Amino acid sequence: MDIAVIVKFLAPCMPFLLTMGNKAAEGASQKVGEDGWNRAKMIWGKLQPKVEAKEAAKEAAEDVAKNPDDELSKASLQNQLKKILEADTELAEEIAKILPTKKSDSDHSVTINVDAKDDSQPVIAAGDIHNPNFSRTYNNPK
């Protein structure tokens, strides 16, 4: 599991996760979306006891909460989470199941919008790159 992904996912939520109140939850769900916020809460719920038990990890989490965009703070948290998850592989597996998955590699769809500013006639290809659909749109008033 890529721990950098966990930190990147949690970082925007850290200010809200460390101050779990109703207003915090509202602000977080607006910032990262309802699904993202719910996943972040589940991940943090599993990590928090381990982070709280380790002073360096707790401090790293607080630093990210203060400044979620600070790369050094995120790197410090990443290092601490790496140590925690290497020591507890079961926890790492549980978190991996919660993390959002990227789109399947078999999803090769591409959408291209073309607008010709002269008399040329654009050809537009869209859809699966292995089996594209070609369409031609004529919008020439001549």
C-alpha positions as CSV (number, residue, x, y, z in Angstrom):
1,M,0.0,0.0,0.0
2,D,1.3,3.5,-0.9
3,I,1.2,5.4,2.4
4,A,1.6,8.7,0.4
5,V,-1.9,8.1,-0.9
6,I,-3.3,7.8,2.6
7,V,-1.6,11.1,3.6
8,K,-2.7,12.8,0.4
9,F,-6.3,11.6,1.0
10,L,-6.3,12.5,4.7
11,A,-4.5,15.8,4.6
12,P,-7.4,18.1,3.5
13,C,-9.5,16.4,6.2
14,M,-7.0,16.6,9.1
15,P,-8.2,20.0,10.5
16,F,-11.7,18.5,10.7
17,L,-10.7,15.1,11.9
18,L,-8.8,16.5,14.9
19,T,-11.8,18.7,15.8
20,M,-14.7,16.3,15.2
21,G,-17.7,18.5,15.8
22,N,-20.9,19.1,13.8
23,K,-19.5,22.2,12.1
24,A,-16.2,20.4,11.4
25,A,-18.1,17.6,9.7
26,E,-20.1,20.1,7.6
27,G,-17.0,21.9,6.5
28,A,-15.2,18.7,5.6
29,S,-18.0,17.2,3.6
30,Q,-18.2,20.5,1.6
31,K,-14.4,20.4,1.0
32,V,-13.9,16.8,0.1
33,G,-17.4,15.5,-0.7
34,E,-19.6,13.3,1.4
35,D,-18.0,10.0,0.3
36,G,-14.5,11.3,0.8
37,W,-15.4,12.6,4.3
38,N,-17.0,9.3,5.3
39,R,-13.9,7.3,4.1
40,A,-11.6,9.7,5.9
41,K,-13.5,9.3,9.1
42,M,-13.3,5.5,8.8
43,I,-9.6,5.6,8.1
44,W,-8.9,8.0,10.8
45,G,-11.0,6.0,13.2
46,K,-8.7,3.1,12.7
47,L,-5.5,5.1,12.7
48,Q,-6.2,7.5,15.6
49,P,-5.5,5.1,18.5
50,K,-2.1,4.2,17.1
51,V,-1.3,7.8,16.2
52,E,-2.4,9.1,19.7
53,A,-0.2,6.4,21.3
54,K,2.9,7.6,19.5
55,E,4.0,11.2,20.3
56,A,5.9,11.7,17.1
57,A,2.9,10.5,15.0
58,K,0.5,12.7,17.1
59,E,2.7,15.8,16.5
60,A,2.9,15.0,12.8
61,A,-0.9,14.7,12.5
62,E,-1.3,18.0,14.4
63,D,1.1,19.7,12.0
64,V,-0.8,18.5,9.0
65,A,-4.0,19.7,10.6
66,K,-2.5,23.1,11.0
67,N,-1.3,23.3,7.5
68,P,-2.7,20.5,5.2
69,D,-0.7,21.8,2.2
70,D,2.7,21.8,3.8
71,E,4.8,19.1,2.1
72,L,7.2,18.7,5.0
73,S,4.4,18.1,7.5
74,K,2.8,15.6,5.2
75,A,6.2,13.8,4.7
76,S,6.6,13.6,8.5
77,L,3.1,12.1,8.9
78,Q,3.8,9.7,6.0
79,N,6.9,8.5,7.8
80,Q,5.1,8.0,11.1
81,L,2.2,6.2,9.4
82,K,4.7,4.0,7.5
83,K,6.1,2.9,10.9
84,I,2.7,2.2,12.3
85,L,1.4,0.3,9.3
86,E,4.5,-1.8,8.9
87,A,4.2,-2.8,12.5
88,D,0.5,-3.7,12.1
89,T,-0.1,-5.3,8.7
90,E,-3.7,-6.2,9.6
91,L,-4.5,-2.5,10.1
92,A,-2.8,-1.7,6.8
93,E,-5.1,-4.2,5.1
94,E,-8.2,-2.8,6.7
95,I,-7.2,0.7,5.6
96,A,-6.5,-0.5,2.0
97,K,-10.1,-1.7,1.8
98,I,-11.4,1.7,2.7
99,L,-9.3,3.8,0.5
100,P,-11.0,4.9,-2.7
101,T,-9.8,2.9,-5.7
102,K,-8.7,4.5,-8.9
103,K,-10.6,3.8,-12.2
104,S,-9.9,0.5,-13.7
105,D,-7.0,0.3,-16.2
106,S,-9.5,-1.1,-18.7
107,D,-11.3,2.2,-18.8
108,H,-9.7,3.8,-21.9
109,S,-12.4,6.3,-22.7
110,V,-11.4,9.7,-23.9
111,T,-13.5,12.7,-24.9
112,I,-12.2,15.3,-27.2
113,N,-14.0,18.5,-28.1
114,V,-12.9,20.3,-31.3
115,D,-14.0,23.7,-32.5
116,A,-12.7,24.8,-35.9
117,K,-12.4,28.6,-36.3
118,D,-11.9,28.5,-40.1
119,D,-13.5,26.6,-43.1
120,S,-12.0,23.3,-42.1
121,Q,-14.2,20.4,-41.1
122,P,-13.1,18.8,-37.8
123,V,-13.1,15.1,-37.3
124,I,-13.8,14.1,-33.8
125,A,-12.9,10.8,-32.2
126,A,-14.3,9.8,-28.9
127,G,-15.0,6.7,-26.8
128,D,-12.7,3.7,-26.2
129,I,-9.3,4.4,-27.6
130,H,-9.0,0.8,-28.9
131,N,-12.4,1.1,-30.7
132,P,-13.0,4.8,-31.3
133,N,-16.3,6.3,-32.7
134,F,-15.6,8.9,-35.4
135,S,-18.1,11.7,-36.0
136,R,-18.0,14.8,-38.1
137,T,-20.0,17.8,-37.3
138,Y,-20.7,20.3,-40.1
139,N,-21.6,23.8,-38.9
140,N,-20.6,25.8,-41.9
141,P,-23.1,28.5,-42.8
142,K,-21.7,28.8,-46.4
